[in-house]
Amino acid sequence: MSQTQDTLAELKAVVAELSARVQMLEEQAAQRHPEVDEEVLLAISAACAAYLGKRATIKQVHLRRGSGWASQGRAAAQQSHADLHTYGERKAPLTQTPRRGTT
C-alpha cells in the first residue's frame, strides 16, 4: 500500500506542476493574443460585405503585430515611382558638365 500512496503523491505533485505551467502559458497567450473587439469585427464584416456584394460570415481573425505588409507596400510604391522616373535603370550614361568658372 505504501508504494501506491507514494506513486499517488508523485502523480499529484506532477499534476499540480503541470497545472501551474498551463495557467502561466494561458496568461502569456492572453497577453500576446488579445481578443478582437466587436467593433473591429463589425468593420471587417462590413468591408467584406461591400467587397463581395453580399453578407459574409467571418470565421477567423488573426491580429498581426509585424509590419511586413506595410514594408512590402512601401517597397512596391517606391519601385513604381522609380519606374516612372527611370531612377532604377538609366538608358544613357550621365554626362558631366563643367561648372561655371572652373574652365
Beta strands, then each sheet from edge to edge (+ up, - down):
end
